[in-house]
Amino acid sequence: MMNDKDAMVDTLFRFMTLEDLDDIMEVEHQSFTLPWKRDAFIRELTSNQYAHYWVVEIDGKVVGYSGVWIVMDEAHVTNIAVLPQYRGWGLGKQLLKRTMQLAKTYNAASVTLEVRVSNVVAQNLYKDLGFQPGGIRKGYYTDNQEDALVMWVNI
């Protein structure tokens, strides 16, 4: 769901490049209590044959991204984040839809992810796209030992 000013913005979804990392680090630090380090993204983009990352640009600035590892017939969403001022525009949903479609083109049969048990907004987004709860990872998040809800969807 886009808001009224969206008719005036130029939105582009594309694959992440190393040149995006300054913007990606801004998204990381505004989105997560345990942001990934720049080196982790460099490794993902240059060394991990299973990793695929989308970005969304608004008027030429990266404002969100999603990542997935596709191994055999399973896809695992690593991260999905959108700058706070762009949340509620449907960008996260579009990123996840593209991620799921990419997994399907690589012959993945399912997609999985972890989400904080307290993050009901994200859980509702995932449910809207067909994800179902599959279990709990106790103490998964090291910043506060919060549990993660594992969610799955067959694609």
C-alpha positions as CSV (number, residue, x, y, z in Angstrom):
1,M,0.0,0.0,0.0
2,M,1.6,3.2,-1.1
3,N,0.7,6.7,0.2
4,D,-0.3,9.8,-1.8
5,K,3.1,11.1,-2.5
6,D,4.1,7.9,-4.2
7,A,2.8,9.2,-7.5
8,M,5.7,11.6,-7.4
9,V,8.6,9.2,-6.5
10,D,10.7,7.1,-8.7
11,T,10.8,3.6,-7.2
12,L,13.3,1.0,-8.5
13,F,13.9,-2.6,-7.4
14,R,17.3,-4.1,-8.4
15,F,20.1,-6.4,-7.2
16,M,22.4,-5.0,-4.5
17,T,26.0,-4.0,-5.5
18,L,29.0,-3.0,-3.4
19,E,28.3,0.6,-4.3
20,D,25.1,0.4,-2.2
21,L,26.8,-0.4,1.1
22,D,26.8,3.2,2.5
23,D,23.0,3.3,2.1
24,I,22.7,-0.3,3.3
25,M,24.6,0.4,6.5
26,E,22.2,3.3,7.2
27,V,19.2,1.0,6.7
28,E,20.9,-1.6,9.0
29,H,21.7,0.8,11.8
30,Q,18.2,2.4,11.7
31,S,16.5,-1.0,11.6
32,F,18.3,-3.5,13.9
33,T,19.7,-3.5,17.4
34,L,22.4,-5.9,16.1
35,P,23.2,-4.5,12.6
36,W,25.4,-6.5,10.3
37,K,28.9,-5.1,9.7
38,R,29.9,-3.8,6.3
39,D,32.4,-6.7,5.9
40,A,29.5,-9.2,6.3
41,F,27.7,-7.6,3.3
42,I,31.0,-7.6,1.3
43,R,31.4,-11.3,1.9
44,E,27.8,-12.0,1.0
45,L,28.1,-10.1,-2.3
46,T,31.5,-11.4,-3.3
47,S,32.1,-14.8,-1.7
48,N,28.7,-16.4,-0.9
49,Q,27.5,-18.3,-4.0
50,Y,24.1,-18.9,-2.3
51,A,23.4,-15.2,-1.4
52,H,21.1,-12.9,-3.4
53,Y,20.2,-9.4,-2.3
54,W,17.6,-7.0,-3.6
55,V,17.5,-3.2,-2.9
56,V,14.7,-0.7,-3.4
57,E,15.6,2.8,-4.4
58,I,13.4,5.9,-4.0
59,D,14.5,8.8,-6.1
60,G,18.0,7.2,-6.5
61,K,18.6,6.5,-2.8
62,V,18.5,2.9,-1.4
63,V,15.9,2.9,1.3
64,G,15.5,-0.9,1.9
65,Y,16.8,-4.3,1.0
66,S,16.2,-8.0,1.4
67,G,18.5,-11.0,1.3
68,V,18.2,-14.7,0.8
69,W,20.4,-17.8,0.7
70,I,19.1,-20.3,-1.8
71,V,20.6,-23.8,-1.1
72,M,19.2,-26.8,-2.9
73,D,15.5,-26.6,-2.6
74,E,15.3,-24.3,0.3
75,A,15.5,-20.5,0.6
76,H,16.4,-18.8,3.8
77,V,15.6,-15.0,4.2
78,T,18.7,-13.5,5.9
79,N,17.4,-9.9,6.4
80,I,14.7,-7.6,5.2
81,A,14.7,-3.9,6.2
82,V,13.3,-0.6,5.2
83,L,14.2,2.9,6.5
84,P,11.7,3.9,9.2
85,Q,10.4,6.9,7.2
86,Y,9.5,4.6,4.3
87,R,7.7,1.9,6.3
88,G,4.0,1.4,5.6
89,W,4.5,2.0,1.9
90,G,4.5,-1.7,1.0
91,L,8.2,-1.7,0.1
92,G,9.0,-4.6,2.5
93,K,6.2,-6.7,1.0
94,Q,7.4,-6.0,-2.5
95,L,11.0,-6.9,-1.5
96,L,9.8,-10.2,0.0
97,K,7.6,-11.0,-3.0
98,R,10.6,-10.5,-5.3
99,T,12.8,-12.6,-3.0
100,M,10.2,-15.4,-3.0
101,Q,9.9,-15.2,-6.8
102,L,13.7,-15.4,-7.2
103,A,13.8,-18.4,-4.9
104,K,11.2,-20.1,-7.1
105,T,13.3,-19.4,-10.2
106,Y,16.2,-21.2,-8.5
107,N,13.8,-24.2,-7.9
108,A,13.4,-23.7,-4.2
109,A,10.4,-25.4,-2.8
110,S,10.1,-23.4,0.4
111,V,11.2,-20.2,2.0
112,T,12.0,-19.8,5.7
113,L,12.9,-17.0,8.0
114,E,13.2,-16.0,11.7
115,V,11.5,-13.1,13.3
116,R,11.4,-11.7,16.8
117,V,8.4,-13.1,18.7
118,S,7.7,-9.5,19.7
119,N,7.7,-8.2,16.1
120,V,4.0,-8.6,15.3
121,V,4.0,-6.1,12.4
122,A,6.6,-8.2,10.5
123,Q,4.8,-11.5,11.4
124,N,1.6,-10.1,9.9
125,L,3.4,-9.1,6.7
126,Y,4.8,-12.7,6.4
127,K,1.4,-14.2,7.1
128,D,0.0,-12.0,4.4
129,L,2.4,-13.7,2.0
130,G,1.5,-17.2,3.2
131,F,4.1,-17.8,5.8
132,Q,3.1,-20.0,8.7
133,P,4.7,-20.5,12.2
134,G,7.0,-23.5,12.2
135,G,8.7,-23.4,15.6
136,I,10.6,-21.3,18.2
137,R,14.4,-20.8,18.4
138,K,15.0,-20.0,22.1
139,G,17.2,-17.1,22.9
140,Y,18.0,-16.6,19.2
141,Y,18.7,-12.8,19.4
142,T,21.9,-12.2,21.4
143,D,21.2,-8.6,22.3
144,N,18.3,-9.5,24.7
145,Q,18.0,-13.3,24.4
146,E,14.6,-12.9,22.7
147,D,13.1,-16.0,21.0
148,A,12.7,-16.1,17.3
149,L,9.6,-17.4,15.6
150,V,10.6,-19.6,12.6
151,M,8.1,-19.2,9.7
152,W,7.9,-21.2,6.5
153,V,6.0,-21.0,3.2
154,N,5.9,-23.5,0.3
155,I,6.3,-21.7,-3.0
